[in-house]
Amino acid sequence: MKYLGIFLSLWLAGCSEVQKSPLQHTEHSAIGTVAAAIATEPKLAAVSSLTSGVVVWDLTNHSAKFRISQQQPTDNFISHLAFSYQGDFLLSADSKSFSLWRMSDGQNVGFWSLPESTVRDIAVSQNGSHLLIGQNDGKVLHVTLKSGRRLEFLGHTEKVNSVAISPNGRYALSGGNDLKAYLWDTQSGQIIHSFVHPTRVTKVALDTTGQLAFTADSQQQATVWDLKTGRAKLQLEMGRGRVFTTARFSDDGRYLLTGAASRRATIWDLTTGQIAEDFLVSPFPHTRNTSAVVYDIAFIAPNRILTESSSGQAEEWEFNHE
């Protein structure tokens, strides 16, 4: 019994360590959200809900800044949101179209439709100059805003699940059901590196310096790649069943931030590949639904993390990394 008591004490301590409480939380949607994105400078969050459309929030004063509408049919909601690197533009998409919005005044600067395919994922470069659309038919569409030039990347043989773009728009990373992720040149469409997984690739990310890439599949392989060599830098030490719904590198390249459909938001130490911190975001309030999908996670200060989840809550967490 003595050892059982010690075991239970350690187990409870471990549980309490994982289930940390947020420093503060703000309700961005009372009924939950279907998509969300975070910009770190300026500090903005965009959330999409079934009843309120897309609302852009100012995270400094916790107030709604803009409400935007893609003028989509009532049965086709905004399911994808992505901020540009410096948060000056927001890209939104439903299943058949996408729009670009200027964050200085909330005005729309472009609208495009996809009559022959459906949107799977989106990304936008700095200044809103380049747009990237991953599609259900295996194509990735790159749009140059100034010239209107369109380039279709045809490297994938099955549906594309995740896309990322470099801040300057020159390089793209895409991953799909064909078990592959490709780093490619958006000017020529030429493949620079290919990364192979044992199962479908579900999430990709690029760091802001162009040195690192991240790819993860639907099982338990998650790899950080050195883009100079195209070789694996490290494997994340993750358990089975952890499928990422979002991923981004910290600006200093020391950490990878991920979210999952299990309420879990995680900070990974990129020197070891191990977990530096784990958080469980809040589930839907006032219901029996105990789940939540983490849509985005970001550093908003050196020791502060913000998460946006399907519960409609923006939550701020403390991260003591020293």
KOLDRENBA-585056 format. One record per residue: residue in three letters; x, z, y of N, C-alpha, C in turn. Coordinates in steps of 0.1 Angstrom, whole numbers, padded with zeros to 4 digits, always signed. Atoms other than C-alpha are relative to their C-alpha. Example, Ala and Ser with C-alpha at 12.3 -4.5 7.8 and 13.67 -1.06 7.14 Angstrom:
// KOLDRENBA-585056
ALA+0009+0000-0012+0123+0078-0045+0009+0000+0012 SER-0009+0000-0011+0137+0071-0011-0008+0008+0011 
//
This chain:
// KOLDRENBA-585056
MET+0008+0000-0012+0000+0000+0000+0009+0000+0013 LYS-0009+0000-0011+0029+0007+0023+0005-0014+0004 TYR-0005+0013-0002+0042-0028+0019-0011-0009+0005 LEU+0012+0008-0005+0007-0043+0023-0003+0003+0014 GLY+0002-0004-0014+0004-0024+0056+0010-0007+0009 ILE-0011+0007-0008+0037-0038+0068-0003-0015+0001 PHE+0004+0014+0000+0026-0073+0058-0011-0003+0009 LEU+0011+0003-0008-0007-0071+0075+0004+0002+0015 SER-0005-0002-0014+0010-0058+0107+0007-0012+0005 LEU-0008+0011-0004+0034-0086+0107-0009-0013+0002 TRP+0010+0012+0000+0006-0112+0100-0008+0001+0013 LEU+0008-0001-0012-0015-0098+0128+0008-0002+0013 ALA-0009+0002-0012+0015-0098+0152+0002-0015+0002 GLY-0002+0014-0001+0021-0134+0143-0012-0008+0006 CYS+0012+0007-0005-0015-0144+0150-0002+0003+0014 SER+0002-0003-0014-0016-0126+0183+0011-0007+0008 GLU-0011+0007-0008+0017-0143+0193-0005-0015+0002 VAL+0005+0014-0002+0001-0178+0187-0011-0001+0010 GLN+0012+0000-0008-0032-0170+0203+0001+0007+0013 LYS-0002-0005-0013-0020-0164+0238-0012-0003+0009 SER+0010+0003-0010-0044-0162+0267+0005-0008+0012 PRO-0005+0007-0012-0042-0186+0296+0000+0009+0012 LEU-0001-0008-0013-0032-0173+0330-0013-0002+0008 GLN+0013+0003-0006-0063-0190+0344-0006-0012-0006 HIS+0007+0012+0005-0089-0216+0335-0010-0004+0010 THR+0010+0005-0009-0112-0238+0355-0009-0009-0007 GLU+0009+0009+0007-0143-0255+0343-0001-0013+0007 HIS+0002+0013-0006-0142-0292+0349-0012-0007-0005 SER+0013+0005+0005-0173-0300+0329-0007+0010-0009 ALA+0008-0010+0007-0200-0277+0316-0004-0004-0014 ILE+0005+0005+0013-0209-0300+0287+0012-0005-0008 GLY-0012+0006+0007-0173-0310+0277+0003-0013+0005 THR-0005+0012-0004-0154-0341+0282+0004-0010-0011 VAL-0004+0009+0010-0146-0373+0263+0014-0006+0003 ALA-0013+0004-0004-0113-0381+0281+0005+0008+0012 ALA-0005-0007-0011-0089-0364+0305+0015-0004+0001 ALA-0014+0003-0002-0055-0370+0321+0005+0009+0012 ILE-0006-0009-0010-0031-0349+0343+0011-0008+0007 ALA-0012+0005-0008-0008-0360+0371+0007+0013+0006 THR-0007-0012-0004+0019-0335+0380+0004+0000+0015 GLU-0004+0000-0015+0028-0347+0416-0006-0013+0006 PRO+0007-0013-0003+0004-0347+0433-0007+0005-0012 LYS+0006-0007+0011-0013-0322+0411-0015-0004-0001 LEU+0014+0005+0002-0045-0340+0399-0003+0000-0015 ALA+0006+0002+0014-0067-0341+0368-0012-0009+0001 ALA+0012+0009+0001-0092-0368+0359-0007+0003-0013 VAL+0008-0003+0012-0120-0360+0334-0012-0009+0000 SER+0012+0009+0003-0147-0382+0319-0010+0008-0008 SER+0011-0006+0008-0180-0368+0307-0012-0009-0001 LEU+0012+0009+0003-0212-0383+0294-0010-0001+0011 THR+0010-0001-0010-0233-0372+0323+0005-0002+0014 SER-0005+0000-0013-0210-0371+0353+0010-0011+0003 GLY-0010+0010-0002-0188-0401+0348+0014+0006+0001 VAL-0013-0004-0002-0152-0397+0360+0002+0008+0013 VAL-0002-0008-0012-0143-0369+0384+0015+0003+0001 VAL-0014-0003-0003-0108-0365+0399+0001+0013+0007 TRP-0001-0013-0006-0099-0329+0406+0014+0002+0007 ASP-0012-0005-0007-0073-0315+0431+0003+0013-0007 LEU-0003-0012+0007-0055-0289+0410+0006+0011+0009 THR-0005-0010-0009-0040-0272+0441-0011+0009+0005 ASN+0011-0009-0005-0073-0260+0455-0012+0000-0009 HIS+0011+0000+0011-0094-0265+0423-0013-0005+0005 SER+0012+0006-0005-0119-0288+0440-0001-0014-0005 ALA+0002+0014+0003-0134-0322+0431+0004-0008+0012 LYS-0005+0009-0011-0117-0349+0451-0007-0013+0000 PHE+0007+0012+0001-0133-0381+0439-0009-0001-0012 ARG+0008+0003+0011-0161-0393+0417+0000-0015-0001 ILE-0001+0014+0001-0155-0428+0404-0009-0006-0011 SER+0009+0007+0010-0177-0453+0385+0005-0014-0002 GLN-0005+0013+0004-0166-0483+0366-0011-0011-0001 GLN+0012+0009+0000-0201-0498+0369-0003-0006-0014 GLN+0002+0004+0014-0203-0499+0331-0015+0002-0004 PRO+0014-0003+0005-0236-0500+0311-0001+0014-0003 THR+0002-0014+0002-0251-0466+0306+0004+0004-0014 ASP-0004-0004+0014-0243-0467+0269+0015-0002-0003 ASN-0014+0003+0002-0206-0474+0274+0008+0009+0010 PHE-0007-0010-0009-0187-0444+0288+0015-0002+0001 ILE-0015+0001-0002-0151-0441+0301+0006+0009-0011 SER-0006-0007+0011-0131-0431+0270+0015+0001+0001 HIS-0015+0000-0002-0095-0436+0283+0003+0002+0015 LEU-0005-0002-0014-0078-0423+0314+0015+0002+0000 ALA-0015-0002+0000-0041-0425+0324+0004-0001+0015 PHE-0005+0000-0013-0023-0417+0356+0014-0008+0000 SER-0013+0005-0002+0007-0436+0369+0011+0011+0001 TYR-0011-0010+0001+0041-0418+0368-0001+0010+0012 GLN+0000-0009-0012+0038-0404+0404-0014+0004+0004 GLY+0014-0004-0002+0000-0399+0402-0007-0007+0011 ASP+0006+0007-0011-0007-0425+0429-0011-0009-0004 PHE+0011+0009+0005-0030-0446+0407-0005+0006-0013 LEU+0007-0004+0012-0055-0439+0379-0005-0013-0007 LEU+0006+0011+0008-0063-0464+0351-0011+0006-0009 SER+0011-0004+0008-0097-0460+0334-0004-0011-0009 ALA+0005+0011+0009-0112-0479+0305-0012+0005-0009 ASP+0010-0002+0010-0143-0480+0284+0004-0009-0012 SER-0005+0008+0012-0143-0500+0251+0002-0015+0003 LYS-0001+0014-0003-0146-0534+0268+0005-0004+0013 SER-0006+0004-0014-0131-0532+0303+0008+0011+0005 PHE-0009-0010-0006-0106-0514+0325+0001-0002+0015 SER-0001+0000-0015-0102-0505+0362+0012+0008+0005 LEU-0011-0007-0007-0074-0494+0385-0005+0006+0013 TRP+0004-0007-0012-0080-0468+0412+0011+0006+0008 ARG-0011-0005-0009-0059-0458+0442-0004+0015+0003 MET+0003-0014-0002-0057-0420+0445+0001+0005+0014 SER+0000-0004-0014-0050-0419+0482-0014+0001+0006 ASP+0013+0001-0005-0086-0428+0489-0011-0002-0010 GLY+0010+0001+0011-0104-0432+0455-0005-0014-0001 GLN+0005+0014+0000-0108-0470+0460+0004-0007-0012 ASN-0004+0009+0011-0109-0495+0432+0008-0012+0005 VAL-0009+0011-0004-0081-0521+0433+0000-0011-0010 GLY+0001+0011+0010-0090-0541+0402-0009+0004-0012 PHE+0009-0002+0011-0114-0546+0374+0002-0012-0010 TRP-0002+0010+0010-0108-0565+0341-0009+0002-0012 SER+0008-0001+0012-0129-0572+0310+0008-0005-0012 LEU-0005+0005+0013-0120-0577+0273-0011-0005-0008 PRO+0012+0004+0008-0148-0598+0259+0003-0002-0015 GLU-0003+0004+0014-0130-0606+0226+0006+0011-0008 SER-0006-0011+0007-0116-0572+0217-0005+0013+0006 THR+0004-0013-0005-0119-0535+0223+0013+0008+0004 VAL-0012-0008-0005-0096-0510+0241+0002+0012-0010 ARG-0004-0011+0009-0077-0485+0219+0008+0010+0008 ASP-0008-0009-0008-0053-0470+0245+0005-0007+0012 ILE-0004+0006-0013-0040-0475+0280+0012+0007+0006 ALA-0011-0006-0007-0010-0469+0302+0002-0007+0013 VAL-0002+0006-0013+0000-0476+0338+0014+0004+0006 SER-0013-0003-0005+0034-0478+0355-0001+0006+0014 GLN-0001-0006-0013+0046-0463+0388-0006-0010+0010 ASN+0006+0008-0011+0027-0476+0419-0012-0009-0005 GLY+0011+0008+0005+0000-0491+0396+0004-0015-0002 SER-0005+0014+0000+0022-0523+0393-0003-0007-0013 HIS+0001+0006+0013+0019-0528+0356-0010+0008-0009 LEU+0010-0006+0009-0010-0521+0332+0002-0004-0014 LEU-0002+0002+0014-0008-0518+0294-0013+0004-0007 ILE+0012-0002+0007-0038-0521+0271+0002-0003-0015 GLY-0001+0001+0014-0036-0515+0234-0014-0004-0006 GLN+0013+0005+0004-0064-0534+0215-0002+0001-0015 ASN+0005-0001+0014-0084-0533+0183+0005-0011-0008 ASP-0004+0012+0008-0073-0568+0173+0015-0001-0002 GLY-0014+0000+0002-0036-0558+0172+0009-0005+0011 LYS-0007+0005-0012-0027-0573+0206+0003+0012+0010 VAL-0002-0009-0011-0012-0554+0235+0001-0009+0012 LEU+0001+0008-0012-0021-0568+0269+0008+0007+0011 HIS-0008-0005-0012+0004-0564+0298-0005-0008+0012 VAL+0005+0006-0012-0010-0571+0333+0009+0004+0012 THR-0007-0003-0012+0012-0574+0364-0010-0001+0012 LEU+0010+0000-0010-0010-0564+0393+0002-0010+0011 LYS-0002+0008-0012+0006-0583+0422-0002-0015-0003 SER+0001+0014+0003+0008-0617+0405-0012-0003-0009 GLY+0011+0002+0010-0021-0613+0380+0005-0005-0013 ARG-0005+0005+0013+0002-0624+0352-0004+0008-0012 ARG+0003-0006+0013-0009-0616+0317+0009-0004-0011 LEU-0008+0003+0012+0013-0613+0287-0006+0008-0012 GLU+0005-0006+0012+0000-0606+0252+0011+0002-0010 PHE-0010-0003+0010+0024-0589+0228-0007-0001-0014 LEU+0007+0003+0013+0016-0601+0193+0008+0005-0012 GLY-0009-0006+0011+0041-0580+0172-0008+0007-0010 HIS+0007-0008+0010+0015-0559+0155-0010-0009-0008 THR+0008+0007+0009-0005-0571+0125-0014+0007-0002 GLU+0012-0008+0001-0032-0544+0127-0003+0007+0013 LYS+0004-0006-0012-0050-0524+0153+0010+0009+0006 VAL-0009-0008-0007-0030-0507+0180-0006+0014+0003 ASN+0006-0013-0002-0035-0469+0183+0005+0007+0013 SER-0005-0008-0011-0012-0458+0211+0010-0009+0008 VAL-0009+0008-0008+0008-0474+0240+0006+0009+0011 ALA-0007-0006-0011+0033-0462+0266+0008-0010+0008 ILE-0007+0010-0008+0050-0479+0295+0011+0008+0009 SER-0011-0006-0008+0083-0471+0314-0005+0001+0015 PRO+0005-0001-0014+0078-0460+0351+0001-0013+0008 ASN-0001+0013-0008+0091-0494+0364-0007-0011-0007 GLY+0008+0010+0006+0069-0513+0340+0007-0010-0008 ARG-0008+0010+0007+0097-0532+0324-0001+0001-0016 TYR-0001-0002+0014+0095-0517+0289-0013+0007-0005 ALA+0012-0005+0006+0065-0509+0266+0003+0005-0014 LEU-0001-0005+0014+0062-0489+0234-0014+0000-0005 SER+0013+0001+0006+0033-0495+0211+0001+0004-0015 GLY+0000-0004+0014+0023-0481+0177-0014-0003-0006 GLY+0013+0004+0006-0004-0492+0152-0002+0003-0014 ASN+0004-0002+0014-0020-0492+0118+0009-0008-0009 ASP-0009+0007+0009+0007-0516+0105+0013+0008-0003 LEU-0011-0010+0004+0030-0485+0101+0012-0002+0009 LYS-0011+0003-0009+0052-0497+0130-0002+0004+0014 ALA+0000-0001-0015+0061-0489+0166+0011-0009+0005 TYR-0009+0010-0006+0078-0514+0188+0003+0004+0014 LEU-0004-0001-0014+0098-0510+0220+0003-0015+0004 TRP-0001+0014-0004+0095-0544+0238+0001-0002+0015 ASP-0002+0004-0013+0103-0562+0270-0013-0006+0006 THR+0013+0005-0006+0072-0567+0292+0001-0014+0007 GLN-0002+0013-0007+0087-0598+0309+0001-0011-0010 SER-0001+0010+0010+0095-0617+0278-0008+0002-0013 GLY+0007-0003+0013+0075-0600+0250+0009+0002-0012 GLN-0010-0001+0011+0107-0597+0230+0002+0014-0005 ILE-0001-0013+0006+0111-0568+0206+0015+0005+0002 ILE-0014-0006-0001+0141-0545+0214+0003+0009-0011 HIS-0002-0009+0012+0137-0518+0187-0013+0000-0008 SER+0012-0003+0008+0113-0514+0158+0002+0013-0008 PHE-0001-0013+0006+0105-0480+0143-0011+0000-0011 VAL+0009+0001+0011+0089-0478+0108-0004+0014-0005 HIS+0006-0013+0005+0067-0450+0095-0006-0003-0014 PRO+0006+0002+0013+0053-0444+0060-0015-0001+0001 THR+0015+0001-0002+0017-0442+0074-0002-0005+0014 ARG+0003+0006-0013-0001-0456+0105+0005+0009+0011 VAL-0006-0007-0012+0015-0447+0138-0012+0003+0009 THR+0012-0005-0008-0010-0426+0159+0003+0003+0014 LYS-0003-0004-0014+0009-0416+0190+0015-0004+0003 VAL-0014+0004-0005+0039-0429+0210+0001+0005+0015 ALA-0003-0005-0014+0056-0417+0243+0014-0005+0003 LEU-0013+0003-0006+0085-0427+0265+0004+0010+0010 ASP-0005-0009-0011+0106-0404+0287+0002-0008+0012 THR-0001+0007-0013+0109-0412+0324+0013-0006+0003 THR-0013+0005-0003+0146-0420+0322+0003-0012-0009 GLY-0003+0011+0009+0144-0447+0295+0010+0003-0011 GLN-0010-0004+0010+0166-0428+0271-0006+0004-0013 LEU+0007-0005+0012+0141-0414+0246-0013-0006-0002 ALA+0014+0004+0004+0110-0425+0227-0004+0010-0011 PHE+0007-0008+0010+0086-0406+0205-0010-0008-0007 THR+0010+0006+0008+0066-0419+0176-0004+0010-0011 ALA+0006-0009+0010+0043-0400+0152-0010-0007-0008 ASP+0010+0006+0008+0022-0410+0123-0011+0009-0004 SER+0012-0007+0004-0010-0398+0106+0003+0011-0010 GLN-0003-0010+0010+0008-0376+0081+0010+0011+0006 GLN-0009-0011-0005+0039-0355+0090+0014-0005+0004 GLN-0012+0005-0006+0066-0378+0104-0001-0002+0015 ALA+0000+0001-0015+0073-0373+0141+0015-0001+0004 THR-0015+0003-0002+0106-0387+0154+0002-0003+0015 VAL-0005+0003-0013+0124-0387+0187+0012-0010-0002 TRP-0010+0011+0001+0145-0419+0191+0009-0001+0012 ASP-0009+0004-0011+0176-0427+0211-0001-0014+0003 LEU+0003+0014-0003+0168-0459+0229+0012-0008+0002 LYS-0012+0007-0002+0204-0468+0235+0004-0006-0014 THR-0005+0004+0014+0211-0471+0197-0012-0004-0009 GLY+0011+0003+0008+0176-0474+0183-0001+0009-0012 ARG+0000-0009+0011+0184-0446+0159-0007+0014+0003 ALA+0007-0013-0001+0166-0413+0152+0009+0010+0006 LYS-0008-0011-0006+0178-0384+0174-0004+0013-0007 LEU+0005-0012+0008+0157-0357+0156-0014-0002-0005 GLN+0013+0000+0006+0127-0351+0135-0006+0013+0004 LEU+0007-0013-0003+0101-0325+0146-0003+0007-0013 GLU+0003-0008+0012+0096-0297+0121-0015+0003+0000 MET+0014-0002-0001+0059-0301+0117-0006+0001-0013 GLY+0006-0002+0013+0035-0292+0090-0010-0012-0003 ARG+0009+0010+0004+0011-0315+0071-0013+0002+0008 GLY+0013+0000-0006-0021-0325+0089+0000+0002+0015 ARG-0001-0001-0015-0009-0322+0125+0000-0014+0006 VAL+0001+0013-0006-0021-0354+0141-0001+0002+0015 PHE-0001-0002-0014-0012-0357+0178-0010-0008+0007 THR+0009+0007-0009-0038-0367+0204+0006-0003+0014 THR-0007+0003-0012-0014-0367+0233+0015+0005-0001 ALA-0014-0004+0000+0024-0365+0239+0007-0004+0013 ARG-0008+0004-0012+0047-0365+0269+0013+0008+0000 PHE-0013-0007-0002+0084-0356+0276-0001+0007+0013 SER-0002-0007-0013+0093-0331+0303+0009-0009+0008 ASP-0008+0009-0008+0110-0347+0332+0015+0002-0002 ASP-0015-0002+0003+0144-0331+0323+0004-0003-0014 GLY-0004+0005+0014+0142-0344+0287+0003+0011-0009 ARG-0003-0011+0009+0145-0309+0272-0011+0003-0010 TYR+0012-0003+0008+0110-0307+0258-0009-0011-0002 LEU+0012+0009+0003+0082-0327+0242-0012+0009+0000 LEU+0013-0008+0000+0047-0315+0249-0010-0009-0008 THR+0010+0007+0008+0020-0324+0224-0013+0007-0001 GLY+0013-0006+0003-0017-0318+0218-0006-0006-0012 ALA+0007+0005+0013-0039-0321+0187-0015+0003+0001 ALA+0014-0002+0001-0075-0321+0177-0004+0013-0006 SER+0002-0014+0005-0071-0286+0163+0001+0011+0010 ARG-0002-0009-0011-0070-0270+0197+0014+0004+0004 ARG-0014-0005-0001-0033-0267+0194+0008-0009+0011 ALA-0009+0006-0010-0010-0275+0224+0014+0006-0003 THR-0013-0004+0005+0027-0273+0215+0011-0005+0009 ILE-0013+0004-0007+0061-0274+0233+0011+0000-0010 TRP-0011+0002+0010+0089-0287+0212+0014+0000+0007 ASP-0014+0000-0005+0126-0279+0219+0007-0012-0006 LEU-0006+0013+0005+0144-0313+0217+0015+0002-0003 THR-0014-0002+0006+0178-0297+0209-0001+0004-0014 THR+0002-0005+0014+0164-0283+0176-0011-0007-0008 GLY+0011+0005+0006+0132-0301+0169-0010+0010-0005 GLN+0009-0010+0004+0115-0268+0165-0010+0004+0011 ILE+0010-0004-0010+0085-0253+0183+0005+0011+0009 ALA-0004-0010-0010+0094-0235+0215-0012+0009+0004 GLU+0012-0007-0004+0058-0224+0222-0012-0007-0005 ASP+0013+0005+0005+0023-0228+0208-0012+0007+0007 PHE+0012-0005-0006-0011-0224+0225-0012-0005-0007 LEU+0012+0005+0005-0046-0226+0213-0010-0001+0012 VAL+0009+0001-0011-0069-0240+0240-0014+0005-0003 SER+0013-0006+0003-0104-0226+0244-0010-0010-0006 PRO+0010+0008+0006-0132-0240+0223-0012-0002+0010 PHE+0012+0001-0009-0166-0251+0238-0006+0013+0002 PRO+0006-0012-0003-0181-0222+0256-0015+0000-0003 HIS+0015-0002+0001-0216-0208+0249-0006-0008-0012 THR+0006+0007+0012-0219-0227+0216+0007+0005-0013 ARG-0006-0003+0013-0210-0223+0179+0012-0009-0003 ASN-0011+0009+0002-0185-0251+0182+0013+0006+0003 THR-0013-0007-0001-0151-0236+0176+0012-0010+0002 SER-0011+0010-0001-0131-0268+0180+0002-0005+0014 ALA-0002+0007-0013-0116-0287+0209+0012-0009-0002 VAL-0011+0009+0000-0093-0317+0213+0008+0001+0013 VAL-0009+0000-0012-0063-0315+0236+0002-0014+0004 TYR-0002+0014-0006-0064-0346+0258+0013-0002+0007 ASP-0012+0001-0008-0034-0339+0280+0006+0013+0002 ILE-0007-0012-0002-0007-0314+0285+0012-0003+0009 ALA-0010+0003-0009+0019-0312+0313+0006+0012+0006 PHE-0006-0010-0009+0044-0290+0332-0005-0002+0014 ILE+0004+0000-0014+0030-0282+0366+0009+0009+0009 ALA-0010-0008-0007+0058-0258+0375+0010+0003-0011 PRO-0010-0002+0010+0091-0249+0357-0005+0009-0012 ASN+0005-0009+0011+0073-0221+0337-0015+0000-0001 ARG+0015+0001+0001+0037-0233+0339-0004-0013-0007 ILE+0006+0011+0008+0018-0256+0315-0015-0001+0003 LEU+0015+0002-0001-0016-0271+0321-0005-0009-0011 THR+0007+0008+0010-0039-0284+0294-0014-0004+0004 GLU+0014+0004-0002-0071-0304+0296-0005-0004-0014 SER+0005+0001+0014-0093-0304+0265-0015-0005+0001 SER+0014+0005+0001-0127-0317+0253-0010+0011+0003 SER+0009-0011-0004-0142-0282+0260-0004-0001+0015 GLY+0002+0001-0015-0141-0292+0297+0007+0010+0008 GLN-0008-0010-0006-0116-0265+0305+0014-0005+0004 ALA-0014+0002-0004-0084-0269+0325+0006+0014-0001 GLU-0005-0013+0002-0062-0240+0314+0015+0000+0003 GLU-0013-0002-0004-0029-0228+0328+0007+0010-0008 TRP-0007-0009+0009-0003-0212+0305+0014+0003+0005 GLU-0014-0003-0004+0030-0194+0310+0009-0004-0011 PHE-0011+0004+0009+0061-0207+0293+0013+0005+0004 ASN-0013-0006-0003+0092-0186+0293+0010-0006-0010 HIS-0010+0008+0009+0119-0209+0280+0014+0004+0002 GLU-0014-0004-0001+0150-0190+0290+0001+0014-0006 
//
